[in-house]
Amino acid sequence: MKNLIKEVGRKVNCLIWSLFSTGVVLILLAILIVWTDFMLRIVFGLIVLVVAFMFIYGGYKAWSIKKELEKYFKL
C-alpha cells in the first residue's frame, strides 16, 4: 500500500509542478499582451498551445495513475 501511495503522490506532484509552470508561462504571456497587435496574436496562439499541452499532460498523468491503481488492485 505504501508503494501505491508513494507512486500516486509522485505523479500528482509532477502534475502540480506542470500546472504551476503553465501558470507562470500564462502570467508572462499576459504581461506581453500589453505591447502590440502582433504580440497579441502571438500570445493568443501560445496560450492555446499551453492550454492544449496542459490538457494532454493532465490526461497522460490521469492515465498513468489509473494504470498504477489497476496494477495495484489487479483489475
C-alpha positions in Angstrom: 0.0 0.0 0.0 2.9 2.4 0.8 4.3 1.8 -2.7 1.0 2.8 -4.4 0.6 5.9 -2.2 4.2 6.9 -3.0 3.8 6.3 -6.7 0.5 8.2 -6.9 1.9 11.0 -4.8 4.9 11.3 -7.1 2.7 11.6 -10.2 0.4 14.1 -8.5 3.5 16.2 -7.6 4.5 16.1 -11.3 1.1 17.3 -12.3 1.2 20.1 -9.7 4.6 21.3 -11.0 3.3 21.2 -14.5 0.3 23.3 -13.7 2.4 25.7 -11.7 4.9 26.2 -14.6 1.9 26.6 -17.0 0.6 29.3 -14.8 3.9 31.1 -14.8 4.0 31.0 -18.6 0.5 32.3 -18.8 1.4 35.2 -16.4 4.4 36.1 -18.7 2.2 35.9 -21.7 -0.3 38.2 -20.0 2.4 40.7 -19.5 3.3 40.5 -23.2 -0.3 41.2 -24.3 0.0 44.9 -23.5 2.5 45.5 -26.3 1.4 45.5 -29.9 -1.3 43.8 -32.1 1.4 41.4 -33.5 2.4 40.4 -30.0 -1.3 39.9 -29.1 -1.7 37.4 -32.0 1.5 35.5 -30.9 0.4 35.5 -27.3 -3.1 34.1 -28.1 -1.5 31.4 -30.2 0.9 30.5 -27.4 -2.0 30.5 -24.9 -3.8 28.0 -27.0 -0.7 25.8 -27.2 -0.1 26.0 -23.5 -3.7 25.1 -22.6 -3.6 22.2 -25.1 -0.3 21.0 -23.6 -1.9 21.2 -20.1 -4.9 19.1 -21.1 -2.7 16.5 -22.8 -0.3 16.3 -19.9 -3.2 16.1 -17.4 -4.7 13.3 -19.4 -1.4 11.4 -19.5 -1.0 11.7 -15.7 -4.6 10.6 -15.1 -4.0 7.6 -17.4 -0.7 6.7 -15.6 -2.4 6.9 -12.2 -5.2 4.7 -13.5 -2.5 2.2 -14.6 -0.8 2.2 -11.2 -4.2 1.6 -9.5 -5.0 -1.2 -11.9 -1.6 -2.8 -11.3 -2.0 -2.5 -7.5 -5.6 -3.8 -7.3 -5.1 -6.2 -10.2 -8.2 -5.1 -12.1 
